């Protein structure tokens, strides 16, 4: 009697576990999604109207609403259009990391869209983000990709103008001028017709290229720059082109900086006013730099403090957003994996129950107990994993936050002290002050990059090479050998992440000690092992125990992939690192 009662309880328990899941599944099948297509279309029109008037804050709110309520397949055109617009707004605000991340979400949709304008806009965003990061090679790649699209004459010309822009940023001014003059004289914009026959969007692009010719001539020390600046400004004032007027006034201010300081200051103030209207990060930053150079006394101190607060707040905001974005991606992936595990376990239990249908009561008891035990184990392991991951995320966030706070507070205190004790009217002090500000920006960017997400797809080799090259300085040359001697696509994802972090840790140690002029790193595959060897010519005498302590973190990382680590002194100078791990 007791045995039969126990059986009834266990079967009832299993039934209660399975039935709600089945019911929920049934609900999901019959549930219909709300059709928001009409609302998505209405909001897109409103967002585009705000965007065209350069009211980017309002436009951003509307586009984010479109992303929230739209179906990425059914409303694909409006969905992609909203993503591109958000990426452009983030770029205007100077949030290049989030702009690039948003534009990346467009890439999977491009093959489903017939109109090439979406690909063209996306590639253009990548060009401008890479230019902001001084990555001219990648900027040129995407500029050429945009040019090679089968698209309108206007977009072809604009893409060619972006190629000229990369030349300009690379300081190949004569090459850039040649392309721009060809476009403004014989290209789509010229066609031997007068500018008064152009449409507004043609005039807007025409003015951009004329202004860029002025920048090129100015950097070459050619007085013809002024004519091009004035021509571009005249067009932009006529169009009330808010998004570009700041560029014109900044160019004029820079031109008069050495010959007429009061006029330079006047134009810089106008440039700053227009950049604040549209909240354009790069334009605002450039205008403030010129205001600092053209100001004296209390005004110099005022604009210096504004510059410090502005760059500091933007940098902290970018790092916070990147950490939050990485955390969201991490949790989404974790939840999806846990759901797949539970679904797989449920399917296995149901199949087992079907096979055991005609067996004895004892068999049902064994299966039920096993299923409950297994569910308990899965639940326990999942909960423990969540707790461990949450602790790790918290520790990582605290480490980044403490590092950022320590590094920035120290540098900001230093620059404020320099401002109080130095005469900033002297050119050398002013240049040193701007150099300190740029160092703060670079340091924040480096901290952000050190904690960024690592790509482990087909681009891993390129990402690893870029990370290593980033440690090269005028005083340190780095030789990279054998990186492409074998296929990284065959290497496990976890091992690639470990390799990336281990190599990063090595070069962080080199960067901190700053006493090497030459370093080399070699990658080699030997049968079923990958061997990484690092060596440098450090002039400082190292102690073996000290080296072991410095690289203890690397040894712990390698244990996770069954790798070995050895560090030892060179016979002459410097030290060597040898890393091995199985494929």
C-alpha positions as CSV (number, residue, x, y, z in Angstrom):
1,X,0.0,0.0,0.0
2,X,2.8,2.4,0.9
3,X,4.7,1.5,-2.2
4,X,1.7,2.2,-4.4
5,X,1.1,5.6,-2.7
6,X,4.8,6.5,-3.3
7,X,4.5,5.7,-6.9
8,X,1.4,7.8,-7.3
9,X,3.2,10.8,-5.7
10,X,6.2,10.5,-7.9
11,X,4.1,10.1,-11.1
12,X,2.0,13.1,-10.1
13,X,5.1,15.1,-9.5
14,X,6.6,14.3,-12.9
15,X,3.2,15.0,-14.5
16,X,3.1,18.5,-12.8
17,X,6.6,19.2,-14.1
18,X,5.8,18.2,-17.7
19,X,2.2,19.5,-18.2
20,X,2.9,23.2,-17.5
21,X,5.8,23.2,-19.9
22,X,3.6,21.5,-22.6
23,X,0.8,24.0,-21.9
24,X,3.2,26.9,-22.1
25,X,4.5,25.5,-25.4
26,X,0.9,25.4,-26.7
27,X,0.3,29.0,-25.7
28,X,3.5,30.0,-27.5
29,X,2.4,28.3,-30.7
30,X,-1.1,30.0,-30.9
31,X,0.1,33.4,-29.6
32,X,0.0,35.9,-32.4
33,X,2.4,38.8,-32.7
34,X,1.0,42.4,-32.8
35,X,1.3,43.9,-36.3
36,X,3.0,47.3,-35.7
37,X,3.9,47.9,-39.4
38,X,1.7,51.0,-39.7
39,X,3.0,52.5,-36.4
40,X,6.6,51.7,-37.4
41,X,6.1,53.6,-40.8
42,X,4.5,56.6,-39.0
43,X,7.4,56.8,-36.4
44,X,10.0,56.4,-39.2
45,X,8.6,59.5,-41.0
46,X,8.7,61.5,-37.7
47,X,12.2,60.4,-36.9
48,X,13.4,61.3,-40.5
49,X,11.9,64.7,-40.1
50,X,13.7,65.3,-36.9
51,X,17.0,64.0,-38.4
52,X,16.7,66.3,-41.5
53,X,16.3,69.3,-39.2
54,X,19.4,68.1,-37.2
55,X,17.3,67.6,-34.0
56,X,19.3,64.5,-33.2
57,X,18.2,64.0,-29.6
58,X,14.5,63.8,-30.6
59,X,15.3,61.7,-33.7
60,X,17.2,59.2,-31.5
61,X,14.3,58.6,-29.2
62,X,11.9,57.9,-32.1
63,X,14.4,55.6,-33.9
64,X,14.9,53.6,-30.7
65,X,11.1,53.2,-30.4
66,X,11.1,51.9,-34.0
67,X,13.7,49.3,-33.1
68,X,11.7,48.2,-30.1
69,X,8.3,47.6,-31.8
70,X,9.3,46.6,-35.3
71,X,9.6,43.1,-36.7
72,X,13.2,42.8,-38.0
73,X,12.0,40.6,-40.9
74,X,8.6,42.0,-41.8
75,X,9.6,45.6,-41.2
76,X,13.2,45.1,-42.4
77,X,13.5,48.4,-44.4
78,X,12.4,50.6,-41.6
79,X,14.3,48.5,-39.0
80,X,17.6,48.8,-40.9
81,X,16.9,52.5,-41.7
82,X,16.5,53.1,-37.9
83,X,19.7,51.3,-37.1
84,X,21.7,53.3,-39.7
85,X,20.2,56.6,-38.4
86,X,21.1,55.7,-34.8
87,X,24.7,54.8,-35.8
88,X,25.0,58.2,-37.6
89,X,23.7,60.1,-34.5
90,X,26.1,58.2,-32.2
91,X,28.9,59.1,-34.6
92,X,27.9,62.8,-34.5
93,X,28.0,62.6,-30.7
94,X,31.5,61.1,-30.7
95,X,30.4,57.7,-29.5
96,X,32.3,55.8,-32.1
97,X,32.3,52.5,-30.4
98,X,28.5,52.3,-30.1
99,X,28.1,53.8,-33.6
100,X,30.2,50.9,-35.0
101,X,28.4,48.3,-32.9
102,X,25.0,49.6,-34.2
103,X,26.2,49.6,-37.8
104,X,27.5,46.1,-37.4
105,X,23.9,44.9,-36.7
106,X,22.9,46.0,-40.2
107,X,25.4,43.7,-42.0
108,X,23.3,40.4,-41.7
109,X,20.3,42.2,-43.3
110,X,22.1,43.6,-46.4
111,X,21.8,40.5,-48.5
112,X,18.0,40.7,-48.2
113,X,17.7,44.3,-49.3
114,X,17.7,45.0,-53.0
115,X,18.5,48.7,-52.8
116,X,22.3,49.3,-52.4
117,X,21.8,52.5,-50.5
118,X,21.6,50.6,-47.2
119,X,25.1,49.0,-47.8
120,X,26.4,52.3,-49.0
121,X,25.3,54.1,-45.8
122,X,26.6,51.3,-43.6
123,X,30.1,51.3,-45.3
124,X,30.2,55.1,-45.0
125,X,29.6,54.9,-41.3
126,X,32.5,52.4,-41.0
127,X,34.7,54.8,-42.9
128,X,34.0,57.7,-40.6
129,X,34.4,55.6,-37.4
130,X,37.7,54.1,-38.6
131,X,38.9,57.6,-39.5
132,X,38.0,58.8,-36.0
133,X,40.2,55.9,-34.7
134,X,43.0,56.8,-37.1
135,X,42.7,53.4,-38.7
136,X,43.3,54.6,-42.2
137,X,43.8,51.2,-43.8
138,X,40.3,49.9,-42.8
139,X,38.8,53.3,-43.6
140,X,40.2,53.0,-47.2
141,X,38.9,49.4,-47.5
142,X,35.3,50.4,-46.7
143,X,35.5,53.6,-48.8
144,X,36.4,51.5,-51.8
145,X,33.7,48.9,-51.0
146,X,31.1,51.7,-51.1
147,X,32.5,53.0,-54.4
148,X,32.3,49.6,-56.0
149,X,28.6,49.2,-55.2
150,X,26.1,49.5,-58.1
151,X,24.5,52.7,-56.9
152,X,23.6,56.2,-58.0
153,X,26.0,58.7,-59.5
154,X,25.7,60.9,-56.4
155,X,26.7,58.0,-54.1
156,X,29.5,57.0,-56.4
157,X,30.9,60.5,-56.2
158,X,30.4,60.7,-52.5
159,X,32.3,57.4,-52.0
160,X,35.1,58.7,-54.2
161,X,35.1,61.8,-52.0
162,X,35.5,59.6,-48.9
163,X,38.6,58.0,-50.6
164,X,40.0,61.5,-51.0
165,X,39.1,62.2,-47.3
166,X,41.3,59.2,-46.3
167,X,44.1,60.6,-48.4
168,X,43.7,63.9,-46.6
169,X,43.8,62.3,-43.2
170,X,47.0,60.4,-44.3
171,X,48.5,63.8,-45.1
172,X,48.6,63.0,-48.9
173,X,47.2,66.4,-49.5
174,X,48.1,66.7,-53.2
175,X,46.4,63.4,-54.0
176,X,43.3,64.5,-52.1
177,X,43.1,67.9,-53.9
178,X,43.4,66.2,-57.2
179,X,40.4,64.0,-56.6
180,X,38.3,66.7,-55.0
181,X,39.0,69.2,-57.9
182,X,38.1,66.5,-60.4
183,X,34.8,65.8,-58.7
184,X,33.8,69.5,-58.2
185,X,34.7,70.4,-61.9
186,X,34.0,67.4,-64.1
187,X,32.2,64.9,-61.8
188,X,28.5,64.4,-61.0
189,X,28.4,67.8,-59.2
190,X,30.1,69.8,-61.9
191,X,29.0,68.4,-65.3
192,X,29.9,71.8,-66.7
193,X,26.9,73.3,-65.1
194,X,26.7,76.2,-62.6
195,X,26.2,75.7,-58.9
196,X,22.9,77.6,-59.0
197,X,21.4,74.7,-60.9
198,X,22.3,72.2,-58.1
199,X,19.8,70.6,-55.8
200,X,20.2,71.2,-52.1
201,X,21.8,67.8,-51.3
202,X,24.2,68.3,-54.3
203,X,25.2,71.7,-53.0
204,X,25.7,70.3,-49.5
205,X,28.2,67.7,-50.8
206,X,29.8,70.2,-53.1
207,X,30.5,72.5,-50.1
208,X,32.0,69.7,-48.1
209,X,34.5,69.0,-50.8
210,X,35.3,72.7,-51.3
211,X,35.9,73.0,-47.6
212,X,38.2,70.0,-47.6
213,X,40.3,71.4,-50.5
214,X,40.7,74.5,-48.2
215,X,41.9,72.3,-45.4
216,X,44.4,70.6,-47.7
217,X,45.8,73.9,-48.9
218,X,45.9,75.3,-45.4
219,X,48.0,72.3,-44.2
220,X,50.3,72.8,-47.2
221,X,50.7,76.5,-46.2
222,X,49.0,77.7,-49.3
223,X,46.9,81.0,-49.0
224,X,44.4,79.7,-51.6
225,X,42.8,77.9,-48.6
226,X,40.9,81.1,-47.7
227,X,39.0,81.2,-51.1
228,X,37.8,77.6,-50.7
229,X,36.8,78.2,-47.0
230,X,34.7,81.2,-48.0
231,X,33.0,79.5,-50.9
232,X,32.0,76.6,-48.8
233,X,30.7,78.9,-46.0
234,X,28.6,80.9,-48.4
235,X,26.8,77.8,-49.7
236,X,26.3,76.4,-46.1
237,X,24.8,79.7,-44.9
238,X,22.4,79.7,-47.9
239,X,21.3,76.2,-47.1
240,X,21.3,76.7,-43.3
241,X,23.4,73.5,-43.2
242,X,23.6,73.2,-39.3
243,X,25.5,69.9,-39.4
244,X,28.4,71.4,-41.3
245,X,28.6,75.2,-40.5
246,X,30.8,74.5,-37.5
247,X,33.4,72.9,-39.9
248,X,33.5,76.1,-42.0
249,X,34.0,78.4,-39.1
250,X,36.6,76.2,-37.5
251,X,38.6,76.2,-40.8
252,X,38.4,80.0,-41.0
253,X,39.5,80.3,-37.3
254,X,42.4,78.0,-37.8
255,X,43.4,80.0,-40.9
256,X,43.6,83.3,-39.0
257,X,45.1,81.8,-35.9
258,X,48.6,83.1,-36.6
259,X,47.8,86.4,-38.5
260,X,44.7,87.7,-36.7
261,X,44.0,86.3,-33.3
262,X,40.8,88.3,-32.6
263,X,39.2,87.2,-35.9
264,X,40.3,83.6,-35.2
265,X,38.6,83.8,-31.8
266,X,35.5,85.2,-33.3
267,X,35.1,82.4,-35.8
268,X,36.0,79.8,-33.1
269,X,33.1,81.0,-30.9
270,X,30.7,80.7,-33.8
271,X,32.0,77.2,-34.6
272,X,31.5,76.2,-30.9
273,X,27.9,77.6,-31.0
274,X,26.9,75.6,-34.0
275,X,28.6,72.4,-32.7
276,X,26.6,72.7,-29.4
277,X,23.3,73.1,-31.4
278,X,23.7,69.6,-32.9
279,X,25.8,68.1,-30.1
280,X,28.6,67.0,-32.6
281,X,31.4,65.6,-30.5
282,X,34.4,66.1,-32.9
283,X,33.2,69.6,-34.0
284,X,32.8,70.7,-30.4
285,X,36.2,69.3,-29.4
286,X,37.9,71.0,-32.4
287,X,36.2,74.4,-31.7
288,X,37.3,74.2,-28.0
289,X,40.9,73.5,-29.0
290,X,41.0,76.6,-31.2
291,X,39.3,78.7,-28.5
292,X,42.0,77.7,-26.1
293,X,44.7,78.6,-28.6
294,X,43.1,82.0,-29.4
295,X,42.2,83.0,-25.8
296,X,44.1,84.8,-23.1
297,X,43.7,85.3,-19.3
298,X,40.4,84.2,-17.7
299,X,38.8,83.2,-21.0
300,X,41.7,80.8,-21.5
301,X,41.1,79.2,-18.1
302,X,37.3,79.1,-18.8
303,X,37.6,77.2,-22.1
304,X,40.3,74.9,-20.7
305,X,38.0,73.8,-17.9
306,X,35.1,73.3,-20.4
307,X,37.4,71.2,-22.5
308,X,38.5,69.0,-19.6
309,X,34.9,68.4,-18.4
310,X,33.7,67.8,-21.9
311,X,36.3,65.2,-22.9
312,X,36.2,63.5,-19.4
313,X,32.4,63.1,-19.4
314,X,32.4,61.7,-23.0
315,X,35.2,59.2,-22.4
316,X,33.6,57.9,-19.2
317,X,30.2,57.6,-20.9
318,X,31.7,55.6,-23.8
319,X,33.4,53.2,-21.4
320,X,30.3,52.7,-19.3
321,X,28.1,52.1,-22.4
322,X,30.6,49.6,-23.7
323,X,30.7,47.7,-20.4
324,X,26.9,47.6,-20.3
325,X,26.7,46.5,-23.9
326,X,29.2,43.6,-23.3
327,X,27.3,42.6,-20.1
328,X,23.9,42.5,-22.0
329,X,25.5,40.3,-24.8
330,X,27.0,38.0,-22.2
331,X,23.8,37.5,-20.3
332,X,21.8,36.9,-23.4
333,X,24.2,34.3,-24.6
334,X,24.2,32.6,-21.2
335,X,20.4,32.5,-20.9
336,X,20.1,31.1,-24.4
337,X,22.5,28.3,-23.6
338,X,20.7,27.5,-20.4
339,X,17.3,27.4,-22.2
340,X,18.8,25.0,-24.8
341,X,20.0,22.7,-22.1
342,X,16.7,22.6,-20.4
343,X,14.8,22.0,-23.7
344,X,17.2,19.2,-24.6
345,X,16.7,17.6,-21.2
346,X,12.9,17.8,-21.4
347,X,12.9,16.1,-24.9
348,X,15.1,13.3,-23.5
349,X,12.8,12.7,-20.5
350,X,9.7,12.6,-22.8
351,X,11.3,10.1,-25.1
352,X,12.4,7.9,-22.3
353,X,8.9,7.9,-20.8
354,X,7.5,6.8,-24.2
355,X,9.9,3.9,-24.4
356,X,9.1,2.8,-20.8
357,X,5.4,2.9,-21.3
358,X,4.8,-0.9,-21.0
359,X,7.4,-1.6,-18.3
360,X,6.8,-2.4,-14.7
361,X,6.0,0.0,-11.8
362,X,9.6,-0.4,-10.6
363,X,10.9,0.9,-13.9
364,X,8.7,4.0,-13.6
365,X,10.0,4.7,-10.2
366,X,13.7,4.4,-11.3
367,X,13.1,6.7,-14.3
368,X,11.1,9.2,-12.2
369,X,13.8,9.4,-9.5
370,X,16.5,9.7,-12.1
371,X,14.7,12.5,-13.9
372,X,14.1,14.4,-10.7
373,X,17.7,13.9,-9.7
374,X,19.0,15.0,-13.0
375,X,16.7,18.1,-13.0
376,X,18.0,18.9,-9.5
377,X,21.7,18.6,-10.6
378,X,21.0,20.8,-13.7
379,X,19.3,23.4,-11.5
380,X,22.1,23.3,-9.0
381,X,24.9,23.6,-11.6
382,X,23.0,26.3,-13.5
383,X,22.4,28.4,-10.4
384,X,26.0,27.9,-9.2
385,X,27.3,28.9,-12.7
386,X,25.1,32.1,-12.7
387,X,26.5,33.1,-9.3
388,X,30.1,32.5,-10.3
389,X,29.7,34.4,-13.5
390,X,27.9,37.3,-11.7
391,X,30.8,37.5,-9.2
392,X,33.3,37.5,-12.1
393,X,31.5,40.3,-13.9
394,X,31.3,42.3,-10.7
395,X,35.1,41.9,-10.1
396,X,35.9,42.8,-13.7
397,X,33.7,46.0,-13.5
398,X,35.3,47.0,-10.2
399,X,38.8,46.5,-11.6
400,X,38.0,48.6,-14.7
401,X,36.3,51.3,-12.6
402,X,39.2,51.5,-10.1
403,X,41.8,51.6,-12.9
404,X,39.9,54.3,-14.8
405,X,39.4,56.4,-11.7
406,X,43.0,56.1,-10.6
407,X,44.5,56.8,-14.0
408,X,42.2,59.8,-14.8
409,X,42.1,61.4,-11.4
410,X,45.9,61.4,-11.3
411,X,46.2,63.0,-14.8
412,X,43.4,65.5,-14.3
413,X,45.0,66.7,-11.0
414,X,48.3,67.0,-12.8
415,X,46.9,69.1,-15.6
416,X,44.9,71.3,-13.3
417,X,48.1,72.0,-11.3
418,X,49.9,72.7,-14.5
419,X,47.1,75.2,-15.5
420,X,47.4,77.1,-12.2
421,X,51.2,77.3,-12.1
422,X,52.0,77.9,-15.8
423,X,51.5,80.9,-18.0
424,X,49.2,79.4,-20.7
425,X,49.7,82.5,-22.9
426,X,53.1,81.0,-23.8
427,X,52.9,78.9,-26.9
428,X,55.1,76.1,-25.5
429,X,52.9,75.8,-22.3
430,X,49.7,75.9,-24.4
431,X,51.0,73.0,-26.6
432,X,52.1,71.0,-23.6
433,X,48.6,71.6,-22.1
434,X,46.9,70.2,-25.2
435,X,49.3,67.3,-25.2
436,X,48.3,66.4,-21.6
437,X,44.6,66.5,-22.6
438,X,45.2,64.2,-25.6
439,X,47.1,61.8,-23.3
440,X,44.0,61.6,-21.0
441,X,41.9,60.7,-24.1
442,X,44.4,58.1,-25.3
443,X,44.7,56.5,-21.9
444,X,40.9,56.1,-21.5
445,X,40.7,54.6,-25.0
446,X,43.4,52.1,-24.2
447,X,41.7,51.0,-21.0
448,X,38.5,50.5,-23.0
449,X,40.3,48.6,-25.7
450,X,42.0,46.3,-23.1
451,X,38.6,45.2,-21.8
452,X,36.8,44.9,-25.1
453,X,35.1,41.9,-26.5
454,X,37.5,39.6,-28.5
455,X,36.4,38.5,-32.0
456,X,37.1,34.8,-32.5
457,X,35.8,34.4,-36.1
458,X,37.7,34.6,-39.3
459,X,39.0,38.0,-38.4
460,X,40.8,36.8,-35.2
461,X,44.2,36.8,-36.9
462,X,43.7,40.4,-38.0
463,X,42.4,41.5,-34.6
464,X,45.4,39.9,-32.8
465,X,47.8,41.6,-35.2
466,X,46.2,45.0,-34.6
467,X,46.4,44.5,-30.9
468,X,50.1,43.7,-31.0
469,X,50.9,46.6,-33.4
470,X,49.1,49.0,-31.1
471,X,51.9,48.6,-28.5
472,X,54.5,49.8,-31.1
473,X,55.9,53.3,-30.4
474,X,58.6,55.5,-31.9
475,X,61.0,53.9,-29.3
476,X,59.8,50.3,-29.6
477,X,59.7,48.2,-32.8
478,X,57.8,45.0,-32.8
479,X,58.5,42.1,-35.2
480,X,55.6,39.6,-35.7
481,X,56.5,36.3,-37.3
482,X,54.4,33.3,-38.4
483,X,51.0,34.7,-37.4
484,X,49.5,33.5,-40.7
485,X,51.6,30.3,-41.0
486,X,48.7,28.2,-40.0
487,X,44.9,28.4,-39.9
488,X,43.4,29.9,-36.8
489,X,39.9,28.8,-37.8
490,X,40.8,25.3,-36.6
491,X,41.7,26.5,-33.1
492,X,39.1,26.4,-30.3
493,X,37.4,29.7,-29.4
494,X,38.5,29.5,-25.7
495,X,42.1,28.9,-26.8
496,X,42.0,31.9,-29.1
497,X,40.7,34.1,-26.3
498,X,43.4,32.8,-24.0
499,X,46.1,33.5,-26.6
500,X,44.8,37.0,-27.1
501,X,44.8,37.8,-23.3
502,X,48.2,36.1,-22.7
503,X,49.9,38.1,-25.5
504,X,48.2,41.3,-24.3
505,X,49.5,40.6,-20.8
506,X,53.1,40.2,-22.1
507,X,53.0,43.5,-24.0
508,X,51.4,45.3,-21.0
509,X,54.4,44.3,-19.0
510,X,56.7,45.5,-21.7
511,X,54.8,48.8,-21.9
512,X,54.9,49.4,-18.1
513,X,58.7,49.0,-18.0
514,X,59.5,51.0,-21.2
515,X,63.1,49.9,-21.5
516,X,63.1,47.9,-24.7
517,X,63.8,49.2,-28.2
518,X,63.1,45.9,-30.1
519,X,60.7,43.0,-29.4
520,X,59.8,40.0,-31.4
521,X,56.9,37.5,-31.2
522,X,56.8,34.3,-33.2
523,X,53.9,31.9,-33.7
524,X,54.6,28.3,-34.9
525,X,52.7,25.0,-35.1
526,X,54.6,21.9,-34.4
527,X,52.6,18.7,-35.0
528,X,49.7,19.0,-32.5
529,X,51.0,22.0,-30.5
530,X,51.1,25.7,-31.0
531,X,54.3,27.4,-29.8
532,X,54.5,31.2,-29.1
533,X,57.9,32.7,-28.4
534,X,58.5,36.3,-27.2
535,X,61.9,38.0,-26.8
536,X,63.1,41.6,-26.3
537,X,66.4,43.6,-25.8
538,X,65.5,45.2,-22.4
539,X,68.5,47.0,-21.0
540,X,67.4,46.4,-17.4
541,X,68.8,43.5,-15.5
542,X,66.0,41.1,-14.5
543,X,65.8,38.8,-11.6
544,X,64.4,35.3,-12.4
545,X,62.1,35.3,-9.3
546,X,60.8,38.8,-10.2
547,X,60.0,37.6,-13.7
548,X,58.1,34.6,-12.4
549,X,56.0,36.8,-10.2
550,X,55.3,39.3,-13.0
551,X,54.0,36.6,-15.3
552,X,52.1,34.5,-12.7
553,X,48.8,35.6,-14.2
554,X,49.7,34.2,-17.6
555,X,50.6,30.8,-16.1
556,X,47.2,30.6,-14.4
557,X,45.4,31.4,-17.7
558,X,47.3,28.7,-19.6
559,X,46.3,26.0,-17.1
560,X,42.8,26.3,-18.3
561,X,43.8,25.1,-21.8
562,X,46.5,22.7,-20.6
563,X,49.3,24.9,-21.7
564,X,52.8,25.4,-20.4
565,X,54.7,28.7,-19.7
566,X,58.4,29.4,-19.3
567,X,60.1,32.7,-18.8
568,X,63.9,33.0,-18.6
569,X,66.7,35.5,-19.0
570,X,68.6,36.1,-22.2
571,X,72.3,35.5,-22.2
572,X,73.0,39.1,-23.2
573,X,70.1,41.3,-22.2
574,X,66.3,41.2,-21.9
575,X,64.2,38.1,-21.4
576,X,62.4,35.4,-23.3
577,X,58.9,33.9,-22.9
578,X,57.9,30.4,-24.3
579,X,54.3,29.3,-24.4
580,X,53.0,25.9,-25.6
581,X,49.5,24.5,-25.7
582,X,47.8,21.6,-27.6
583,X,45.5,22.3,-30.5
